[in-house]
Amino acid sequence: QVQLVESGGGLAQPGGSLRLSCAASGRIFSIYVMGWYRQALGKERELVATITNGNSTNYADSVKGRFAISRDYAKNTVYLQMNSLKPEDTDVYYCKANSISGVKFYDYWGQGTQVTVSS
């Protein structure tokens, strides 16, 4: 089992910045990818950014150049630095960990943190 706890959401003005954190605990050695996803009410959850154990990153086109994902292995924490925020970035943001145990793959999700971009 992997537990994920997000923090850092809140209210920001357009053009502002926020940094989300996701602390992992439990079977962290089994994690091979971590990422951030977001979901608006009534819409499907969509990928924002992912980072592998080798620090390869992937971003949604809508956030490229504005958001940056990083990982602190000593703290078992993944971050999402969000700059130049837009109102359309308003969503609930979820942290996800992909893990493997033997030949089985598991997905774990955090509880979500609200990000609101508004003047």
N, C-alpha and C positions, 0 to 999 in steps of 0.2 A: 504494500500500500504506500501511496505517496500522498502527502497532504500539502495543499497549496493555500497560502494566505496572501491576498492582495492588499495593497494600501496605496495611498497617494492620489486618489481621485478627488474631484471637487469641482469648483467653479473657476473658470478662467475667461478672460476677455478675448475676443478675436485678436489674433496676433500674439497672444501670450503663450506661456509654457507651463507644462506640468510634467512631473516624473512619477510614473507608476513603479511600484515594487511588488515582487512576488517571491515570497520566501517558501522554499521547499523543505519538507522534512519527511522522515520515514525512509523508504528504500531508494534514496537519492542516487545510489550507485547504478540503479537500473535505468535511469533517465538518459535518453540519447538526443532528444530534441525538446526544447521549450519554446513557447510562443505566446503571443497575445492575439486575441480575437475580440471582436466587438459585435454587439447586437442591439438593434433598435427594436422598440416594441412592434410586434407584428411582422418583423422581418427575420430572415435567416441569419445565423451567426456567420460572420465573415472573417477571414484571416487578415491580420494587420501586419504581423512580423513574426519570424521564427529565427532561432539560432540553434545550431547543432553543437555537439560536444567539441567539434573541431573549430568552432566559432565561425562557421559559414552562416551567413544571414540571408534572409529573403524577406521582401517587403511587398505589400500591396502597392499597385501603381499610385493609388490615391494618397499615399503617405510618403512615397519616396522623396528624399531630400528634406523632409520635415521631421520625421521620426527616426529614432535610432534605438535599436535593441542591443543590450549588452548583458553580460553574465559575470557575476563574481562567484567563482567556485569556492573560495574560502568561506563565503557567507551563505552559500547555497541559494543565491538570490539572482533573479533576472529582473532587469529594469527596462522600462520603455520611456525614453526621453522624448517628449512631444513638444515641438516648437512650431511657431507660426500656426497656431491652432485656428481652425475655422469652425463656424457654427455646425457644419455638417459632420464634424468629428464628435458631436454629442452622441453618446451611446453608453451602454454598460460594457465595460471592458473586462474580459476574462483571461486569466492565465491558464495555460494548458501545458501538461507534461506528457510526452510520449515515453513509455518505458517498455522494456522487454525483460521477461523472466523465462528463461529456458527458450522455448519456441513460441511462447505466447506474448502477444502485444497488448498493452493496456494504455488507455487514455485517462488522464486525471484532469479535473477542472477545479479552479478556485471558485469562490462564491460570487465573484464579480464586484466591480467598483464603478460607481457612476462618474462619468466625465460630462460636464456641461460647459459648453462654450457659448457665452452670451454677453452682450453689453448691457 
